[in-house]
Amino acid sequence: MGSDTPTPPRRSLSVLIPFFNEAGNIQPLVDEVHAALAGVDYEIVCVNDGSSDSTAAELIAAQTLALDRIKILTHVKRRGKSGALFTGLRSCVGDWVQLLDGDGQNDPADARRIWDLVAAKDENPALGIICGRRTSRNDSGFKWLQSRVANGIRRFCLRDDATDTGCGFKLIRRRAFQDLPFFAAMHRFLPALIKRAGWDVREEPVADRQRLHGVSKYGFLGRFGAGTVDLLGMIWLVRRGGYGVAAEWNDPRAQR
């Protein structure tokens, strides 16, 4: 990047939303974000992860209605949710990054409530992530049981201070997000990775809504097989130790 390239203006909040074949969900979700965050200095960063339906066209239509608020990034090849989040992160300019799933199951009203309650006050400079904890589930009983078991095993192994890491609702300090290593499916372990980097983890209750259009992109066998391998890798990573913090840095973790 050339030295004369203008630096994008900072904002208070970046809302980062990955999309893969979410036709019909885009404009309603974007409209809810606009309504919920009225009065907040925010941007919306949308990552189209190689969709094959009308997602691309619907994203462009939404952007034309809010050119000053919406950025679109399009993967030339599908890279999965973690890849989409990291692509979006490189373009986020907010001090905080709000993650929402593109299916609309996360409620933007929760984003505003938690922004006002936690991030806007910023009473704990070492707080790296606020994780959503779903107060109800719109999944089948089997999927709910599967999630409970997986969360329990993960929490026992990683001590990540999170009870519902499968919830896509997360508000992350951008500085903390930038400390994280990238690997496929790392989005499932964000609390553990943030804690390993020396930041604090907090949970807040959030709603879990029904998907209005499309279908879930995650199946049991795929999640179980990949999740087991990834958990073993995370156990190794966490046990290899965390990051060093220099006293000379202007870093809130140095005071803990």
N, C-alpha and C positions, 0 to 999 in steps of 0.2 A: 504494500500500500504506500503510495507516494506521500511525501511530507506535506504536500499542499492539499491532500484529501481532507475535507472538513470532518471534524469529529461529531458524530450524532449527538444531539442534546440528550442529557440524562433525564430520566423520568423517575417518578417515585415507584411505579409498579409496571411490570411487564406481565401480561397474561399470555401464557404459552400453551397452545392447544395443538396436539398432533391429530391429523385426520388420515384415515384410510377407509375409503369407500363409505363415507358418511353422508351420502346424498339425502337431502330432506332435513338433516339435523343442523345444518350450518347457520343459516340466517336466523332461525329461532334462538340458537345459542348465542350468537353474536349480539342480537337485540337484547337478550337478557343481561349480557355483560355490560353493554352500554348503559342500560337502565340501573343496574346495581351499583356501578362505579361512578355515577354522576357526581362531579365535584372532586374526584381523585385524578391526579396527573398520571394517566395510564396509557399503555399501548397494548395492542393485541397482535401477537406473533403467531401466525398459522403455518403449520408445516404439513404439506400434502405429501404423504409417504407413498408415492407411486400409485395413487388411486386409479381404478379402471372404470369408474362410473362418472357421474356428473359433478363430483366433488370439486374439480378444478374450476369449472364454469361457475358453480355456486360461490366459491371463494372469491372469484373476481367480481361477481355481482355484489357481494357483501362489501368488498373493498371500495367499490365505486361510490358507495353511500357514506364512507368514512375514510377518505384517503389519508387524513392526518392521523388516524388511529391504527390502521391495519397494515401489517406487513405480510406478504405471502412468500413462502419458500417452498420450492417443489423439488423433491428428490427425483433424480433421473432413473433411479432404481430403488425398489423398496428396501429399507434398512431396519424396519421394526421400530417399536416405540422408543427404545433407548436411543437409537440413532436419530430419530426425529427430534427428541428432546435436546440432544446435544447440538444438532444443526440449528435449532431455534435459539438455544442459549447463546450461540456466537453472535446473534443479531439482537439480543435483548439489551436494552439500555436502562432498565429499571433497577433500582436498588434492591428490590425484592422481585421474585419471579413466582407467579401463581400458576400452578399446573392444574389444568382442567382436561378431562377426557372429552374427545370430540363427539361422543354419543349423547351428550346432554344429561347423563346420569348425575353428574356433580352440579349442585345448585349454585349459580353465581351469587345469590343472596348470601350464602355462607362465606363467599370470598369477601364481600363487603363487611360482614359482621366481624370476621376474624381480622381483617385489615384494621378496622377501627379499634378492636379490642386489644390487639397485640402489636402488629407491625407499625401502625401509625404512632403509637406511644414509644415503642422501642426501648422499653425499660431494662431489657437484658441484652447488651451489645454482643454477648457471646452466643445468643440464640441463633442457631443455623437453620432450623426447619420446624414448621408447624404441620403436623400430619393430621389428616382427617381420620376420624374414627366413626364409621357408619353406625347410626343409631338404629337403623332397620335395614333389611336387605330385600331386594327385589329379585333375588336368585332362587333357584329351586332348593329344596331341602338338602339334596345331595351336594350341590355346589357350596351351600352354606357350611355343611359339615366338613367338606374338603378344605375350605378356607380356614375354618377354626383349627383343624389339625395342623395344617401347614404353618399358620401363624404361631401356634404354640411351639412347634419344633424349631422354627426359625428364631423365635424370641429366646428359647432356652439355649440355643447354640451361640447366638450373636450378642445377647444382652443389649438390644438396640433401643430399648425404652419405647417400643411401638407395639400396639396390639392389633393393628389392622393395616399392615403395610401394603396390602392389595388394593386399598382405596386410592384412586387416582388423584384425589384432592390433596395437594401439598403446596404450602407456601414456603419458599426457600430464599434465604438471603443470597443474592447473586454472588457475593464474595465467597460464600461457603460452597456454592454450586461449582464455582470455577476451580475449587481445590480437588474435585473428584476425578478419579481415573475413569476412563470409558471402557466398557465391555458390553457385549450384547446382553440384554435383559437386566442390566444393572439398575433399571428403574424399580425393580422389585426390592432392592436393598438400599434405597436412598437413606433411610434413617441410620442404618449401621454404617454406611460410608460417611455420612455427615458426622456421626459421633466419632468415628475413627480419625477424622480430620481435626478433632478437638472442639467441635461445636456442640452446643446443647440441643436436645430434642424435646419437643413438646407436642402433646396431642390435644385436639379439640373435637367435640362431636359435630358431625355434619350429616346432612340428609343424603339418602341414596334413592334416586328417582328411576322410574321405568324408562327404558329406551323407547322412543316413539317411532323411529325408522331404522331399518337395517338389522343386522344380526351381530352377535358377539364374535370377536375375532380369535377368541381363546378357547381351546378344547382341553379336556381333562388329560389325555395322554401326552399332548405336547407340553403342557404346563408341568405335569408330574415328572416327566423324564428330564426336561431341561432344568426344572427347578431343583431337582436333586443334585445334578452336576454343579449347578451354579452355587448351591448352598455349600457344598464341599469346598469349592474355590473360595467362597467368602470366609469360611472358617479359617482356612489357611491365611488369607489376606489379613483378617483382623488379628490373628495371633502373631503376625509378623511385626506388629507395633504400629503406632500412629505417627503423626507428623511432629516435627520440632517447631517450636515457636521462639523466635529471638526476642529478648527483652527490649532490643532497640527498635523493633517494629512497632508501628502504630496498630496493634492488633489486640482486640479485646480478650483473646485467649491467653495472652501473656499475663493477665491479672488473675487468672483462676488457679 
